[in-house]
């Protein structure tokens, strides 16, 4: 079974009740879904993901608890409609992990990895939307630089955008990685193209807009006393979640359960290095 980052902490803050209704809105490979389902008796958990391929893997991984799980492909902006279609009313808890799954990162054909050749796709839902290749090969240089700066927080954005435009057409993931590395050579632990790939992925999947949709919709879907738990991997996204949760608290709609952000322990980071940048925040609805 896949263990997502901060799984134990997320489940602890969800405070799962055996007869409750829950939603794992980033089912991924089924880690959170399984942890919730195994604690249920008469309750139910909705396993949702915008990536239909990952959702199928989650279905296989959680087959032992299938009678307690409802699966559905849906984006954050489709959350309300998805729960209604599954016949699930108010939730007792909702959890979201905003990271990319191991499957997505390790399958070259998905186009997320800069370490193996694959089509420059990056769509979480490969049935719709524009690919990263289309963005990289058609955007104007200034527009592309702004995308890299604001979505990837890369201060070298203009130099990278200029190199990408000059190297067009960008053929695949390794070609893009090489172009960026030649423009801005490696200076630290991260590959120079890491933030570029991140920015393109966020743009392709409209991740900022989808996160806003989640944070505006989720409070209305969770019952009084129910909890919302969000795990982020980028400081930019953590700031958005922190501000949204604090606003809920100021309005008297929720109680902050994590006044300070939680991070994974040393043991988890040692066993799962990918968790090192994870941050967890949680609220309880009033």
Rosetta blueprint (number, residue, H / E / L):
1 X L
2 X L
3 X L
4 X L
5 X L
6 X L
7 X H
8 X H
9 X H
10 X H
11 X H
12 X H
13 X H
14 X H
15 X L
16 X L
17 X L
18 X L
19 X L
20 X L
21 X E
22 X E
23 X E
24 X E
25 X L
26 X L
27 X L
28 X L
29 X L
30 X L
31 X H
32 X H
33 X H
34 X H
35 X H
36 X H
37 X H
38 X L
39 X L
40 X L
41 X L
42 X L
43 X L
44 X E
45 X E
46 X E
47 X E
48 X E
49 X E
50 X L
51 X L
52 X H
53 X H
54 X H
55 X H
56 X H
57 X H
58 X H
59 X H
60 X H
61 X H
62 X L
63 X H
64 X H
65 X H
66 X H
67 X H
68 X H
69 X E
70 X E
71 X E
72 X E
73 X E
74 X L
75 X L
76 X H
77 X H
78 X H
79 X H
80 X H
81 X H
82 X H
83 X H
84 X H
85 X H
86 X L
87 X L
88 X L
89 X L
90 X L
91 X E
92 X E
93 X E
94 X E
95 X E
96 X E
97 X E
98 X L
99 X L
100 X L
101 X L
102 X H
103 X H
104 X H
105 X H
106 X H
107 X L
108 X H
109 X H
110 X H
111 X L
112 X L
113 X L
114 X L
115 X L
116 X L
117 X L
118 X L
119 X L
120 X L
121 X L
122 X L
123 X L
124 X L
125 X L
126 X L
127 X L
128 X L
129 X L
130 X L
131 X L
132 X H
133 X H
134 X H
135 X H
136 X H
137 X H
138 X H
139 X L
140 X L
141 X H
142 X H
143 X H
144 X H
145 X H
146 X H
147 X H
148 X H
149 X H
150 X H
151 X H
152 X H
153 X L
154 X L
155 X L
156 X L
157 X H
158 X H
159 X H
160 X H
161 X H
162 X H
163 X H
164 X H
165 X H
166 X H
167 X H
168 X L
169 X L
170 X L
171 X L
172 X L
173 X H
174 X H
175 X H
176 X H
177 X H
178 X H
179 X H
180 X H
181 X H
182 X H
183 X H
184 X L
185 X L
186 X L
187 X L
188 X L
189 X L
190 X L
191 X L
192 X L
193 X L
194 X H
195 X H
196 X H
197 X H
198 X H
199 X H
200 X H
201 X H
202 X H
203 X H
204 X H
205 X L
206 X L
207 X H
208 X H
209 X H
210 X H
211 X H
212 X H
213 X H
214 X H
215 X H
216 X H
217 X H
218 X H
219 X H
220 X H
221 X H
222 X E
223 X E
224 X E
225 X E
226 X E
227 X E
228 X E
229 X E
230 X E
231 X E
232 X E
233 X L
234 X L
235 X H
236 X H
237 X H
238 X H
239 X H
240 X H
241 X H
242 X H
243 X H
244 X H
245 X H
246 X H
247 X H
248 X H
249 X H
250 X H
251 X L
252 X L
253 X L
254 X E
255 X E
256 X E
257 X L
258 X L
259 X L
260 X L
261 X L
262 X E
263 X E
264 X L
265 X L
266 X H
267 X H
268 X H
269 X H
270 X H
271 X H
272 X L
273 X H
274 X H
275 X H
276 X L
277 X L
278 X L
279 X E
280 X E
281 X E
282 X E
283 X E
284 X E
285 X E
286 X L
